[in-house]
Amino acid sequence: MKIIKGILIFLILTAAVYFGVSLYNKYQDNKNHLAISEQNSVYYQDSLRTERNHVGELVYQHAVLMATNANLTKLNSELESELKKERGNVIYFSKINASLMQEIYDLKNRPDTNFISVIINSDFTQTIVFQYDTIFSKGNSRHLLGAIKVGFKNDKFLTYTFFSEDTQDSVEIKIPLIDENAVSVNIPRDSISMTMFTGLKENEETGLLEIFVRSNFPGFVVTELDGALIDPHESALLKSYFRTQKPKHWGLGVTVGIGTTLSDKQLWVGPSASLGVTYMIWYPSLKKSNK
C-alpha cells in the first residue's frame, strides 16, 4: 500500500513540475511576443533619425523589424521580395538608400593631385584634360579623370579693341567662338571608394533594437533605412558561435527533494538531501524559440 502511495506522490510531483514548466514556458512566450509587438509597433511609427556619436560623426538610425520567414510577407513585403533573392539562412536583412551630394568647384593645378592641361589638336580644336584625386579619410576617396574637346566656329568671332595710352592707336583682336556642336566630354574614370558602417544596437532610452548607418564620406546622406531581424534562434550556426563550451555529463553536487527509502520491508516517503555524483543524459530547455 505504501509503495502505491509513494508512486502516486511521485506522479503528482512529476505532474506538478511538468505543469510548472509549461506555465513558465507560456509566460516566457507571452513575454517574448509582447516584446516583439512593442518593437514592431515602434518600427512602424519610427522615421529616419540622425544624431552625432561620441566622436561627432553623423549617424543615421531607424528601429528594426522583428520577423520570421513566415510572417515577413505580411510585415514588410518589399524586404520579403528582396530576401527571396538570397541564398542560405539570412539572420539580418536591410535596405539602405543613400545619395552622394559632392560638388567640385574651381579645379586648379596642384602638384601630385589635381592637374589641368591643354592640348592643341591638328584639326584646330583644343582638348582640356583634367584629373581630380582626393582622399578624404581612410577608405573614403574620389578619383576623376576627364577630357573636354573644344571646336571653334569659322565664321563668328568676338572682337576686342585695345587702345594705346594716348588713344591714338588701336589694335583689334578677334577670338573665335566655341562651336557647341563641336564640344565633346569624355570621363574615362570616375571611381568612388566609400566606407560605410552598419549594424544593430540597443537604444539607450527605449531599450529597443534599431539599425544604424554612418560614413565619413563627404556628402553622404541616407534617404531611407529599413531592416529586419529574421528569427536568429532558428540558426544553428549562429548558436554555435556563442556556445562557450559543450555541456558536461558528469557532475558533483547536492540533490534536495522528495525521496523514497526501503527499510525493514517498509517504504518511507519524505524530504531528502544527498551528496553524490550525477550523470546527465538529457538537458531540458525551459525557454522555447519564437516561431
Buried (B, 14 or more C-beta within 10 A) or exposed (E): EEEEEBEEBBEEEEEEEEEEEEEEBEEBBEEBEEBBEBBBEBBEEBEBEEEEEEEEEBBBBBBBBBBBBEEBBEBBEEBBEEBEEEEEBBBBBBBBEBEEEEEEEEBEEEEEEBBEEEEEEEEEBBBBBBBBBBEBEEEBBBBBBBBBBBBBEEEEEEEEEEEEEEEEEEEEEEEBEBBEEEEEEEEEEEEEEBBBEBEEEEEEEEEBBBBBBBBBBBEBBBEEBBBBBBBEBBBEEEEEEEEEEEEEEEEEEEEEEEBBEEEEEEBEBEEEEEEEEEEEEEEEEEEEEBE
